[in-house]
């Protein structure tokens, strides 16, 4: 076996040039750094010299003024005068290694010979008064400075240079040279490693020019390239598959003409090999546009590789990933090998994933919008409580007919209409599936119709048909309303602005015996049901009945074909265990919803209720909204209750610690301690006091807590004056009689 060389040849100038450039840039940057460090060092040395000169000048002036305080007399000069040395503690403060000061006997006398005789002293005495010099002794850097003043006093000091200046000297010297060497040691090994990796890669790429084991080479003879040859009859012929289990491969000429293909490729491209030889690769019938751009004739390797949709003659849509590779035969002729891979399942999975993500985003957006709508409805209910209370009081105070009474009645009617709309918004925006319960089908369909009349175009007529003796229907109110709204909006869209929509509700004792539902509603056969129908005068869309009424149909498929509204109806029907039926012809379409029925309870004889009186009953009103609190106080005062006010549950507890009340009217949305917790505290401390909670939302499930029994009730906003007064009186009477419990007065 031949030895494998690290490099197939000495690298050329183009390979070496980037690394030389990197070394050059590194050296240039380091040279600039050395220059900058030199400039910085000179500045630091100048600062150190200036500090030493100032220190020497300070010592000379100190010796002139008061030498005994900071100096010790070292020697007496022969010619007269003193040579002084600073005290040790003073020298440590000034960071001095050495310091001497000459004070002449006669002020102004020149420095005698032999006294502090050194060039710096002579320079300072004869020149500007100060001089300094940076010197090195035993590898230790010092600054020596001298200063002279007019009276002939001369001072010399020796100070060590700051550590930062010493570090700059070292960096400017050997350190930067070492950094440059480190750069060289990093760049050169990187060059060899990358060159070795490049050589290995080139050898791997070169191996593709040889045919794989078990494959014959491309023929060099001038035989027709379209003929398939076998290993037995033509050993030199091209064999794209050895054992019949090869991949999807197509051999092309440089111009993109098909020379040979495997059976797997022929099946994927929906072509017969004998008919497709000699044809351009992109002319295959499966490369229909399918709503996208048709591929070009370019088959250059690496330029047109990608994933394509293939339309078969059977109607199937497949996805194939195609890559092109350049080959050469033994004679040097160029060929292109197209490798095809069926990625239909992968693409379908990716498409389903994207659709699910879009649906999740839509659900999240709906949840956010629903939360906003419910919050808006809650605030609107709070305001409507005040408006309804004031209008009701105004109507009661103006018993005789007149313009004032009519105005109060108009305000009250408008407020009641707004309360109904707010209630519809609250139910429609419900983001969680509530428990199914018996509902009045006539009331539900009339309220839904009333709400739809406000949003549908005036050019669309809307009417309601109600059956007789209707039983109750078992359903979740929010899901039922959503189904009716979605079906009405689908009809409105089909009518394109003009036409008729009709709501009907009827009793269906057994759908299995009704010809309208016997075929599509087998799951509710024998079950007493209530039928809700939405009809219009448009032709039934083709395929809608089979798709929507199918028991195995996925809601995602319905959404893709008919929109999110019908998909939501389909999901709601499943959740409510009902059935959906669609009938129609060219004259109109009827969509029917069958839901289980419940027997309507017999109406009990209601006793005649006497007028509500709050005489002798005291009520504490805990409400955050000022208009609701003041209006409720006026209402209860009108009915004879004795009232007091609090703006929160915490304030109500503080008042109850000082004063006793017969009842507490508490809003669930007050800030501070949660209102449910306030109610529990009240039931523990003052069990004889009734608690009536109010809210613009539905009754919370926490009110079923046994700790709140008895004497706790709930009243949903907006409430009418008689309702809140009678509920407080009922709870108070129940506690006095030992009965009662948590009630929903909504």
Residue pairs with C-beta under 8 A, 6 or more apart in sequence:
6 196
6 199
7 195
7 196
7 199
8 199
8 202
11 195
15 195
16 191
19 187
19 188
19 190
19 191
22 187
23 183
23 184
23 187
26 180
26 183
26 184
26 187
27 180
27 183
30 176
30 179
30 180
30 183
33 176
34 172
34 176
37 168
37 171
37 172
37 176
38 172
40 168
41 165
41 168
41 169
41 172
44 162
44 164
44 165
44 168
45 134
45 161
45 165
48 134
48 143
48 159
48 161
48 162
48 165
49 132
49 133
49 134
49 143
49 145
50 132
51 143
51 159
52 132
52 143
52 144
52 145
52 157
52 159
53 130
53 131
53 132
53 145
53 147
55 94
55 96
55 145
55 157
55 159
56 99
56 124
56 130
56 145
56 146
56 147
56 155
56 156
56 157
57 129
57 130
57 147
57 149
57 155
59 86
59 99
59 101
59 147
59 155
59 157
60 101
60 147
60 148
60 149
60 153
60 154
60 155
61 149
62 69
62 70
62 71
63 71
63 84
63 101
63 103
63 153
63 155
64 103
64 149
64 151
64 153
67 82
67 84
67 101
67 103
70 86
70 87
70 90
71 84
71 85
71 86
71 87
71 101
72 84
72 85
72 86
72 87
73 82
73 83
73 84
74 82
74 83
74 84
74 85
74 100
75 82
75 83
76 82
76 83
77 83
77 102
77 105
77 112
77 115
78 112
79 105
79 112
79 115
80 104
80 105
80 106
81 102
81 103
81 104
81 105
81 109
81 112
81 115
82 102
82 103
83 100
83 101
83 102
83 103
83 115
83 116
84 100
84 101
84 102
84 103
85 99
85 100
85 101
86 94
86 96
86 99
86 101
91 99
94 157
95 159
95 160
96 157
96 158
96 159
97 142
97 158
97 159
97 160
98 156
98 157
98 158
99 155
99 156
99 157
99 158
100 116
100 155
100 156
101 153
101 154
101 155
101 156
102 111
102 115
102 116
102 152
102 153
102 154
102 155
103 153
104 110
104 111
104 112
104 151
104 152
104 153
106 152
107 151
107 152
108 150
108 151
108 152
109 152
110 125
110 152
111 121
111 125
111 148
111 152
111 154
116 146
116 154
116 156
118 146
118 156
120 131
120 132
120 133
120 144
120 145
120 146
120 156
121 146
121 148
121 154
121 156
123 131
123 146
124 130
124 131
124 146
124 147
124 148
124 154
125 148
125 154
129 147
129 148
129 149
130 145
130 146
130 147
130 148
131 145
131 146
131 147
132 143
132 144
132 145
132 146
133 143
133 144
133 145
134 141
134 142
134 143
134 161
135 141
135 142
135 144
136 142
140 160
141 160
141 161
141 165
141 166
141 169
142 158
142 159
142 160
142 161
143 158
143 159
143 160
143 161
144 156
144 157
144 158
145 156
145 157
145 159
146 154
146 155
146 156
146 157
147 154
147 155
148 154
148 155
208 325
208 327
209 327
209 328
211 217
211 218
214 242
215 239
215 240
215 242
216 231
216 235
216 236
216 237
216 238
216 239
217 236
217 238
217 329
217 330
218 238
218 327
218 328
218 329
218 330
218 331
218 333
218 335
219 229
219 234
219 236
219 237
219 238
219 329
220 236
220 329
220 330
220 331
220 333
221 236
223 237
225 238
225 253
225 259
225 260
226 259
226 260
226 277
226 278
227 237
228 237
228 238
228 260
228 273
229 236
229 237
229 238
229 239
230 237
230 239
231 237
231 239
231 242
238 251
238 259
238 260
240 246
240 249
240 251
240 260
240 261
240 262
241 249
241 262
241 263
244 263
246 262
246 264
247 262
247 264
247 265
247 339
247 340
247 341
248 262
248 264
248 265
248 267
248 268
248 320
248 339
248 340
248 341
248 342
249 261
249 262
249 264
249 265
249 337
249 338
249 339
249 340
250 258
250 260
250 261
250 262
250 265
250 269
250 281
250 337
250 338
250 340
251 258
251 259
251 260
251 261
251 335
251 336
251 337
251 338
252 258
252 259
252 281
252 299
252 324
252 335
252 336
252 337
252 338
253 259
253 335
253 336
254 334
254 335
254 336
256 280
256 281
256 282
256 297
256 298
256 299
256 336
257 278
257 279
257 280
257 281
258 276
258 277
258 278
258 279
258 280
258 281
259 277
259 335
260 273
260 277
261 269
261 271
261 273
261 276
261 277
263 273
264 340
265 338
265 340
266 272
266 273
266 276
268 310
268 318
268 320
268 340
268 342
269 276
269 284
269 286
269 310
269 340
270 284
270 285
270 286
270 310
270 312
270 313
271 284
271 285
271 286
276 284
280 297
281 297
281 299
281 338
282 294
282 295
282 296
282 297
282 299
285 311
285 313
286 310
286 311
286 312
286 318
287 294
287 295
287 308
287 310
288 294
288 311
290 309
290 311
290 317
292 309
295 304
295 308
296 304
298 304
299 324
299 336
299 338
300 324
301 323
301 324
301 325
301 326
301 336
302 324
303 324
304 322
304 324
305 321
305 322
305 323
305 324
306 321
306 322
307 319
307 320
307 321
307 322
307 343
307 347
308 319
308 320
308 322
309 317
309 318
309 319
310 317
310 318
310 319
310 320
311 317
312 318
318 342
318 344
319 342
319 343
319 344
319 346
319 347
319 348
320 340
320 341
320 342
320 343
320 344
321 340
321 341
321 343
322 338
322 339
322 340
322 341
323 338
323 339
324 336
324 337
324 338
324 339
325 336
325 337
325 339
326 334
326 335
326 336
326 337
327 334
327 335
327 336
327 337
328 334
328 335
329 335
355 556
355 560
356 556
359 556
359 559
362 564
366 431
367 431
369 429
370 429
370 430
370 431
371 429
371 431
373 425
373 426
373 428
373 429
374 425
374 426
374 429
374 430
374 697
376 425
377 422
377 423
377 425
377 426
377 429
377 696
378 426
378 669
378 695
378 696
378 697
379 696
380 418
380 422
380 696
381 419
381 422
381 696
381 716
381 717
381 718
382 625
382 628
382 696
382 717
382 718
383 625
383 627
383 628
384 415
384 418
384 419
384 422
384 717
384 718
385 628
385 631
385 632
385 694
385 717
385 718
385 719
386 625
386 627
386 628
386 630
386 631
387 411
387 415
387 718
388 412
388 415
388 416
388 419
388 718
388 719
388 720
388 721
389 628
389 631
389 632
389 634
389 635
389 721
390 631
390 634
391 408
391 409
391 411
391 412
391 415
392 408
392 412
392 635
392 720
392 721
393 631
393 634
393 635
393 638
393 721
394 404
394 405
394 408
394 411
395 405
395 408
395 409
395 412
396 638
396 721
398 404
398 405
398 408
399 405
415 718
419 718
420 447
420 450
420 451
421 451
421 454
422 696
422 718
424 447
424 448
424 451
424 481
426 696
426 697
426 698
427 477
427 478
427 481
428 478
428 481
428 482
428 485
430 478
433 476
433 478
433 479
433 575
434 476
434 477
434 478
435 476
436 474
436 475
436 476
436 576
437 474
437 475
437 476
437 477
438 472
438 473
438 474
438 598
439 472
439 473
439 474
439 475
439 477
439 480
440 470
440 472
441 470
441 471
441 472
441 473
441 505
441 530
441 532
442 466
442 470
442 505
444 473
444 477
444 480
444 481
444 484
445 464
445 466
445 484
445 503
445 505
445 532
446 464
446 466
448 481
448 484
448 485
448 488
448 503
449 462
449 464
449 503
451 485
452 462
452 484
452 485
452 488
453 462
456 462
456 488
456 492
456 501
457 492
457 497
457 498
459 497
459 498
460 492
460 495
460 497
460 498
460 499
460 500
460 501
461 499
461 500
461 501
462 500
462 501
462 502
462 503
463 500
463 501
463 502
463 503
464 502
464 503
464 504
465 502
465 503
465 504
465 505
466 504
466 505
467 504
467 505
467 506
467 507
469 507
470 505
470 506
470 507
470 530
470 600
471 507
471 528
471 530
471 597
471 598
471 599
471 600
472 530
472 597
472 598
472 599
472 600
473 480
473 530
473 595
473 596
473 597
473 598
474 576
474 595
474 596
474 597
474 598
475 576
475 578
475 595
476 575
476 576
479 572
479 575
479 576
480 532
480 572
480 576
480 595
482 568
482 569
482 572
483 532
483 568
483 569
483 572
483 573
483 593
484 503
484 532
484 534
486 565
486 566
486 568
486 569
487 534
487 565
487 569
487 591
487 593
488 501
488 503
488 534
489 565
490 562
490 563
490 565
490 566
490 591
491 499
491 501
491 534
491 535
491 536
491 538
491 589
492 501
494 536
494 538
494 541
494 589
495 501
495 536
495 537
495 538
499 536
499 537
499 538
500 536
500 537
501 534
501 535
501 536
502 533
502 534
502 535
502 536
503 532
503 533
503 534
504 531
504 532
504 533
504 535
505 530
505 531
505 532
505 533
506 530
506 531
506 533
507 530
507 531
507 597
508 514
508 517
508 528
508 529
508 530
508 531
508 594
509 528
510 525
510 526
510 527
510 528
511 517
511 518
511 521
511 524
511 525
511 527
511 529
511 579
511 594
512 518
512 521
512 522
512 524
512 525
512 526
516 581
516 583
516 592
517 524
517 579
517 581
517 592
517 594
518 525
520 545
520 549
520 579
520 580
520 581
521 579
521 581
521 594
523 551
523 577
523 579
524 578
524 579
524 594
524 596
527 596
528 596
528 597
529 578
529 579
529 594
529 595
529 596
529 597
530 594
530 595
530 596
530 597
531 592
531 593
531 594
532 592
532 593
532 595
533 590
533 591
533 592
533 593
534 590
534 591
535 588
535 589
535 590
535 591
536 588
536 589
537 587
537 588
538 588
538 589
539 584
539 585
539 586
539 587
539 588
539 589
540 582
540 583
540 584
540 585
540 588
540 589
541 562
541 589
543 561
544 562
544 566
544 582
545 582
545 583
547 553
547 557
547 558
547 561
547 562
548 558
548 562
548 566
548 569
548 570
548 580
548 582
549 580
549 581
549 582
553 570
555 567
555 570
555 571
556 567
558 566
558 567
558 570
559 566
559 567
569 580
569 593
570 580
573 579
573 580
573 593
576 595
577 596
578 593
578 594
578 595
578 596
579 593
579 594
580 591
580 592
580 593
580 594
581 591
581 592
581 594
582 589
582 590
582 591
582 592
583 589
583 590
583 592
584 590
609 726
612 639
612 722
612 725
612 726
612 729
613 639
613 640
613 729
614 636
614 639
614 640
614 641
614 642
614 725
614 728
614 729
615 640
617 640
617 641
617 642
617 662
617 663
617 728
617 729
617 732
618 641
618 642
618 643
618 644
618 660
618 661
618 662
618 663
619 636
619 641
619 642
619 643
619 644
619 661
619 662
619 663
619 664
619 665
619 728
620 643
620 644
620 645
620 646
620 652
620 655
620 656
620 661
620 663
620 664
620 665
621 629
621 632
621 633
621 636
621 643
621 644
621 645
621 646
621 665
622 645
622 646
622 647
622 648
622 649
622 651
622 652
622 664
622 665
622 666
622 667
622 670
622 678
623 629
623 632
623 645
623 646
623 647
623 665
623 667
623 670
623 694
624 647
624 648
624 667
624 669
624 670
624 671
625 667
628 667
628 717
629 645
629 647
630 645
632 665
632 724
633 643
633 645
635 721
635 724
635 725
636 643
636 665
636 724
636 725
636 728
637 643
638 721
639 721
639 725
641 725
641 728
644 655
644 659
644 661
646 652
646 655
647 670
648 670
648 671
648 672
649 666
649 670
649 672
649 673
649 674
649 675
649 677
649 678
650 672
650 673
650 678
652 664
652 666
652 678
653 673
653 678
653 681
653 682
656 664
656 682
656 685
656 686
656 689
660 686
660 689
661 689
662 689
662 690
662 732
663 689
663 690
663 691
663 692
663 728
663 731
663 732
664 679
664 682
664 689
664 690
664 691
664 692
665 692
665 694
665 724
665 728
666 675
666 678
666 679
666 691
666 692
666 693
666 694
667 675
667 693
667 694
667 695
668 675
668 676
668 693
668 694
668 695
668 697
668 700
669 675
669 695
669 696
675 693
676 693
676 700
676 702
676 703
676 705
679 691
679 693
679 708
679 712
680 705
680 707
680 708
682 689
682 691
683 691
683 707
683 708
683 711
683 712
684 707
687 711
688 735
689 711
689 735
690 711
690 712
690 713
690 728
690 731
690 732
690 734
690 735
691 708
691 711
691 712
691 713
691 731
692 712
692 713
692 714
692 715
692 724
692 727
692 728
692 731
692 745
693 703
693 712
693 713
693 714
693 715
694 714
694 715
694 716
694 717
694 719
694 724
695 714
695 716
695 717
696 716
696 717
696 718
697 716
698 716
698 746
699 714
699 716
699 744
699 746
703 712
703 714
703 742
704 742
708 742
709 741
709 742
710 734
710 735
710 739
710 740
710 741
710 742
711 731
711 734
711 735
711 740
711 741
712 731
712 741
712 742
712 743
713 727
713 730
713 731
713 742
713 743
713 744
713 745
714 742
714 743
714 744
714 745
714 746
715 723
715 724
715 727
715 745
715 746
716 744
716 745
716 746
719 745
723 745
727 743
727 745
730 740
730 743
731 740
731 743
734 740
734 741
